[in-house]
Amino acid sequence: AMSKSAVKISSDLLSNPLCEQEPSFLEMVTAFDTAMKRMDSFNQEKVDWLWLENGSAGIFSFFLSRFSSVFPSLNMAVKRREQTLQDYKRLQSKVEKYEEKERTGPVLAKLHQ
């Protein structure tokens, strides 16, 4: 989207009346327009390659893998959170199981651990 905006800006600059009056400005804007169009086509090729290579779900995992390789501590924190969440769910199910049982001495002792 950003390269599309840059192409639009460069084409708007080319239609500016100042380009007709100042040849040096026209030359500079033409070079800018050419560069923006080349950048846009390059970006479009990259997006097409990512789409063909990975599919729509693969693009997300591609960028996520890049992100996690840049911030490995974030990846470790996510893994720790998932492990803690699994532990919590496991212990919560144990508590629910003991609450359903008859309230005898050993069951009450395990509930208050």
N, C-alpha and C positions, 0 to 999 in steps of 0.2 A: 504494500500500500504506500509505503514511503517513497519507493522509487517511482511509482505511478504519479505521485504528487510532484516529485522533482521534474518528471517529464512534462507535466502540465505547466509548471512554472516556467520551464525553459521555452516551451512553445508560446506561452503568453508573452515572454520577453521578446521573442522573435517578431511578434506582431506589434510590438511597441513602435510608435512613430519615431522614437529616438534612433532606432536602428537604421532608418532611412537617412537620417541627418548625419550620423557619425559612423563612418566606415570602421573605425577601430572598435567601437562598441558592438557593431554588427559581427565583426570577426570574433570577438570574445564571447558573445552570446551564442554564436553558431558552434564554437568549440564546446561551450558548456552544454548545449542541446545535444550534440553528438555524444558527449561523455555520459549524459543522463540516459540517453536511449540505449547505449551499450551496457550501462549498469543495469537497466531494467531488463534487457534481454538476458543478461548473465543471471540475474536473480530468478527470472522465470525458468531458465534452464535448471537451476538448482532445485527449485520447488518441484518441477516436473520430475527430476531425477529422484528426489526423496519420495514423491508420491508413487512412482513406478516401482521403486526399490522396496519400499516398506509398506505401502498401503496406508489407509487413513489411520488405523490404530498404531501402525508401526512408526509413524511420524512422531506421535506422542512419546513412545518408548525411546526413539532415537534421541530426542531432545532431553528426555529425562536421564538417559544414560550419560549424555554429555554434561548435564547439570551435576549429577552425582559424582562424576569423575573430577569435576572442578572443586566440589565441596564434599570430600569424603566423610568429614565429621557429621554432616547432615544425614548422609546415608546410614551411618552407624546409629545416629539418634533415632531415625525412623525404625530401624530394626529393633533397637532396645524398646521403643514404645510398643511395637507390635508384640514383642515377647511379653512385656509387662501386661498388656491388654489380655493376652491369652491366659497368663497366670491368674489375673483377676477373674476372668470368666470361669476358669476351672475352679477356683476357690469359692466363687459365688454359687456355683452349682452344688458344691459340697454343703455349703451352709443351707441352701434350700432343701437339700435332701435330709439333713439332720433336723430341720424345722418341721418337716412332714412326719418324722418318726415320733413315736411315743416319748413323752418327756420323762425319761428315767435319769438316774444319776450319771451314768457314763455318757449319755447323749448330751445332757446339759453341760457336762465338763468339756466335751468337744466343741460345743457351740460357743463357749466363752474363751476358747483358746486364742 
